[in-house]
Amino acid sequence: MYLFNDGLYVDRSDAEFVPTRILNFDPSTAYHTYQMVMDPVGDNGRGHVTVLVDGKAIATIRFRTSAV
């Protein structure tokens, strides 16, 4: 079991769950919008996902992974 500090995390492992924080913020301080945009031909055809918070791109996930 993991206890997370505030923020946005991604699992970048291929086997077991290993969370990596990609954005440090407190989501309870204000209303935020979240969006994930998939580009299936990005990263030389392997695809990638751009993560946006309040319309600002904060991360691009370039390989097989799971967002949490």
C-alpha positions in Angstrom: 0.0 0.0 0.0 1.3 3.5 -0.9 0.5 6.7 0.9 0.8 9.6 -1.6 1.6 13.2 -1.0 -0.5 15.7 -3.0 0.3 15.7 -6.7 -0.1 13.9 -10.0 1.7 10.6 -10.3 2.5 8.2 -13.2 3.6 4.5 -13.0 6.6 4.2 -15.2 7.5 0.6 -14.4 7.0 -2.4 -16.6 6.4 -4.9 -13.8 5.4 -3.8 -10.4 3.8 -0.5 -9.4 6.4 2.2 -9.0 4.8 5.7 -8.8 6.7 8.8 -9.9 5.4 12.3 -9.1 5.2 14.4 -12.2 3.5 17.5 -10.7 3.6 18.7 -7.1 0.4 20.6 -6.2 -2.6 20.5 -3.8 -5.7 19.7 -5.8 -7.9 20.9 -3.0 -6.8 24.5 -3.0 -8.9 25.5 -6.1 -11.0 24.1 -8.9 -8.8 22.5 -11.6 -9.5 20.9 -14.9 -7.6 17.8 -16.0 -7.2 16.4 -19.5 -5.2 13.6 -21.1 -4.7 13.8 -24.9 -3.6 10.7 -26.8 -1.5 11.1 -29.9 -1.3 7.6 -31.4 1.3 8.5 -34.0 3.5 10.5 -31.6 6.9 9.2 -30.5 7.8 7.7 -33.9 4.5 5.8 -34.1 4.6 4.3 -30.6 2.1 6.9 -29.3 2.2 9.2 -26.3 -0.2 11.0 -23.9 0.0 14.7 -23.0 -1.3 15.5 -19.5 -2.8 19.0 -19.0 -3.9 20.7 -15.8 -5.9 23.9 -16.3 -5.1 23.9 -20.0 -1.3 23.8 -19.4 0.7 20.8 -20.6 2.6 19.5 -17.5 3.9 16.1 -18.8 4.2 13.9 -21.8 4.1 10.2 -21.2 6.1 8.6 -24.0 6.1 4.9 -23.3 3.7 2.2 -22.0 2.6 3.2 -18.6 -0.5 3.8 -16.4 -1.5 7.1 -14.9 -2.8 7.1 -11.3 
